[in-house]
Amino acid sequence: MTAIKISVVIPVYNAKNYLFDCIKSLLDQTLSDCEFIFVNDGSTDNSREIIEKYQKEDSRLILINQENKGIGEARNSGVNIANGEYIGFLDNDDFIKDDFLECLYNKAIKDDLDILISKTILGRDGKFIIKDNRFEKDLIFDKTFIKKNIIPNLLRVEDLFAVWNKIYKRSFINENSIRFPGNRVIEEDNMFNLQAFNKAEKVLFTDYAGYYYREVANSKSRLTIENDYFSKALEKYNFDFKKEYDLSISSIELEKLKAIRFIQRIFYLVYKCSVSKIPFKIKWNYIKGMIFHEKVYELAKNYHEEVIEGKGIYEKILLKIILHKSTLSLLFLTLSIRFFYHPRISETIRNINKLSKK
């Protein structure tokens, strides 16, 4: 029997409109020695039937059906039965280039890497752009570099949050008991990566991009108010990463990085709430609750210089609103985003932000 080189874990929840692209991209892979583990996490549409149809045509498709437990537990179910030398992840509304798995596997096996990280092709405002990260390419980073540079990055910004543009050596994952937390709706991949990178001894960033990430507005994971993402962000800020994951970072540095991440998350959530298609009163009350929360004010005041470093006009305006507790300015900003948002305008604002950073 041929050894399986890569196991791909795909959590599935009500994905009938996107599964065709997802499955086709897997079946078209130039690397054939793979297994594709679909975890049907309590879908109420015909996602299960779609997977079963393709499963009859290709034995590499494996299907796990379970009651809805969330994306973290769904991924864990797949990892637990995976047999590949490496494990990768694919979201049910995304797809990959035909040579994605082969390119990543060949690089990973060549240098016996614990983790290999690729670029992402990000679907945004009706087009795809390549999203890079800040680390040098095609160099093997050791444990010292990882702890000094990559762990702080994971704590402060979103650059490396995702698991789906990476592959992980399965033996390394299992030997270190690395799994997704089962009690989170968002950023469970960041928690997984903190554990993984903290134990890794050989990681490499490749210049290759082959993962297509697709923004889906009505995705369950993007329902900001319904999922109460502010409470989740506050919960993550209060989480003791140093104790739980045995991080070597100092407590003072950890507190600063968590604070920066928390406030920057608030910036993002205000924007997402403002453009959401829900009654204005509901989102306005939610936005006010975030911006004028005592912990948001405290951390913004203590770390305002660090929070705004490298940020653009939108973030600078919102930080001033937080520090001055200006309800009127917040209302004007929220209404401006609500009424004037358009993909082209959004792209223009991002370009202005880039210029303001310089």
N, C-alpha and C positions, 0 to 999 in steps of 0.2 A: 504493500500500500504506500502511495506517495505521501511524504511528510507534508503537513500543512505549513505553509510559510507565513501567512497572515490570516488572522481571524478578525473580521470586521463586525462590530456590534452596532446594531441599528435599533434604537428604541422607537416604537411606533405608537402614536396615539391619534386616531381620526385623521389619517393622512391620505385619504383616497385620491385627493386631487394632485398629489405630488409623488406618489409611490412609483408610478411608471418610470419617471426620469431617474429616480433613485435606484431602482432595481436594474434598469437597463444599463446604467453606468457601471454597476458592479459586474453584470454578466459580460460586458464588453471589455473587461480588464485584460491587458496583455499578460499579466501574471495569473496563471490558471490555478495554481496550487493554493487555493484560498477556501475559506468557509465564511459564509455570510449569515450571521446570527441575528434574526429579526425577533425582537421581544415585543409582542403585542400587549401593551400595557392597558388592557381594559377598554379598547376602542369600541365605540358604539356605532360606527359606520361599517362599511364593508372592507375595511383594511385587511382583516384576517383572510377573507375570501380572495382578495387580490394576491396576497403573498402565497396562499395555498395553490393558486393557479400556476404561478411561476415555479413553485417548489416541485410540482409534478414534472416540469420540463428540465429542471437542473437540480441535481442532488446536493449541490454545494449550499443551497438555501436550507437553513435550519430555522424552525419556528418554535418559539416559546410563547404560550398564552398564559397570561396571569391577570388577576384583578388589578385595577388601577392602584399603583403604589408610587407613581412619580418617576421622573426620568432617571434619578440617581439609582433607585432600586432596580429599574429596568436595565440599566447598563450593568449593574452588579450581577444580575441574573445571566447576562451574556458572558461577562468575564469569567464567571464561575465554571462555565462549561467549555470555554475556548480551548482549542488544541494547537493553535498556531505558534510559531516561534515568536512572532510579534503580534500585538493586538492594536487594532485601529478602531476608530469610531466614525460613524456617519449619521447625521441627523436625517430624519425621514423626509424632510422637505428640501434637502440639498442633493448634490450629485458631484461626481468626480471625473477628471479626465481619464481616458482609456489607459494611460501609462502611469497613473498616480501610484498605485500599489507597487508596481514593479520598480519605479524610480526610488521610492522610499525604502523598499526592502533591500535593494542592491546596495544602497548607501549604508543602511543600518548594519547589515550583515558583514560588510567589508571591514568595518572597524569595531564590530561587536559592541554597538552602542546600547546604552540603556534607554535613551530617548532620542528620537530624531524629530526635528521641528521644520515644517515647510512654510512657505508663504500661503496666503489665502486670497482667493479671487472673490471679492466682496460685492454682492449685489446691492446697489444703493441708488435710489432715485432713478430707477429705470435703466441702469447700466451697470456693467461690472468693472471694478477697478482692483488692482493688485494691492493688497495690504501687506506692508513689510513690518519687520520688527527691528529693534535698535541694535541687535547683536551681530557681530561679524560672522560672515558665512564660511562654511567648510573648514572650520577649526574645531578640534575636539576640546571641549571645556571640561576641566576636572572638578573634583569636589570643592576645592578651595575657591575657584572662580564662581562656581554655582552658588555657594553660600554667601559670598561677598556681593555678587551682582544680580543673579537671577532670582533668588528668594526675595530680596527687597523689591525687585520689579513686580513680582507676583502680588506682593502686599500693597503696592502703591497704585498701579495702573492696570489696564485690561489687556495689554499687549499679548500676554501669553496665557490668558484665561482658558481658551478653548482646548478641548481634547481632540477634536476632530481633524485638526491639521497636523497631528503628531502620530507616531507609532511608538509603542512601548514594548520592551522585551518582556514576554510573558513570565519567564522564570523570575525576573527581577520584581515584577509586580506581585507575584504570589509569595515569594520569599519574604517580602517586606509587608505583606498583608495590606496592600494599598487598595482601597475601595472608595466608592462614592458615599457621602453621607446620605442617609435615607430620609432625612427630615427637612430638606431644603427644596424650595421651588426654583430658586435662582442661584447661580454661582457655585453650584455643586461641582462643576468642572474645575473651578479655581481651587477648591478644597482638595480635590483629587491631585491636582498638579503640585500643590504645596507639599503634599506627602511624597509624591514621586520625585520631584526635583531635590527635595531635602535628603533623599536617600541615594540619588543617582551619583555615579562616579564618572560617567562618560556620556556627554550630550553634544549634539551637533545641530547647527542651523544650516539648512540648505537653501540655495537661491531659487530652487524649483517651486513653482506654484501650480497646483492642480486640483485644489478643492474649491468648489463653487458654493459659497454660502449665500442662501437666498433669504432675504427679509420677507417674512410673511406677517402682514399686519394683524390678522386675527388669530395668530398662533397662541395657544394656551400660555406659553411661557412669556408672552409679551403683553399680557393683560395686567397693566401696571397697578391699577386701583383694586381690581378684583382679587389679585394675589397679594395685595398690601405689601408692595415691594419696599416701602419705606420701613416697615417693621422688620422686614428681612435684612435690610441694610443696617439697621440699628442693632439687630441681633448679631450680625457678622462683626460689627465694630466691637461689641462686647465679648466676642469669642476669644478665649485664651489660646491663641495659636502657639505661643511659646511652650506652654505646658502640654497641650494636646499633641503637637507634632514634634516636640523636642527640638525646636529651632534654637540655633546658637546666637541669634541676633539679640542685642541688648534690649532691655525693657523700654528704655527711653526712645530708642530708634523705632522699635515696634509700635509704640504709641503714636509717634509722629506719622509713620507710614499709614497706619490704620485710620488716623484722623483725616489725612489727605484723601485717601480713597473714599472715605465716608462722605465728605463734603462734595467731592467731584461726582459721586454717585447721585447726590441730591440734585446737582446741576442737570444731570441726564434725566432724572425722573420728572423734574419740572417740565422739561421740554416734551417728554413722552406724554405726560398728562395733558399738556396744553394742546397738542395736536390730536388727542384721542377723540373719537366720535361718541361722546357721552354727554348728558346734560351738563351745562356749564356750572350750575350750582354745585353739583357733586364733585367735579374736578377742582373747582375753585376752593371748596372747603378742604379738600385733600391737600392741595398745594400749600394753602395757608398753614395747615397742620404740620407740614414738613418744614417749611421755611422759618416759621416762628417757634419751632421746637427748641426747648432750652439747651439741649445737647448740640444741636446744629449751631446755635449762636455761640456757645462756649468754645467749640472746636474751631469755628471760623475765626473767632477773635484770637485764639491762641496760636493758630497756624496760618493766618491769612496770607502771609508772604509765600509760604511753601505751597499752599493750595493754588494760588494764582500763577505760580511760576510756569511759563511756557504756554499759558492759556490765552484765549482770544477775548474779543469784545463781550460776547454773551456771558461768559463766566465772570468777567470783571464787573459787569453790571449787576449780575445776580449776587455776587459777593457783597457789593455795596448795599444792596437791598437787605440782605441778611444782617449786616453789621448796623445799619441804620433803622432796622425794623420798620421799613417803609411799606405799608399796606397799599398805598396809592400807586407807588412805582411798580410793585409786584402785579397789581391789577392791570396796569398799562402794558407791562411786559407779557403777561399771560394772554391778554386780548390781542396783542400784536402778533404773537406766534399763532394764535388760533385763526385769525382772519387773513393773515398774509402768507401763511405757509403754502409753499408749492415746491416740488422737487427742484426746479431751476433756481428758485430763491434760496432754498436750503443749500444748494451747491455753491451759490454765490457767497452766502454767509460763511461757509467753511473756508472759501478762498480768502475772504477778508480776514477771517480769524488767523489764517496762516501768515498773512502779511503783518497783522498786528503783533504776532509772536516775534517776528523778526525786528 
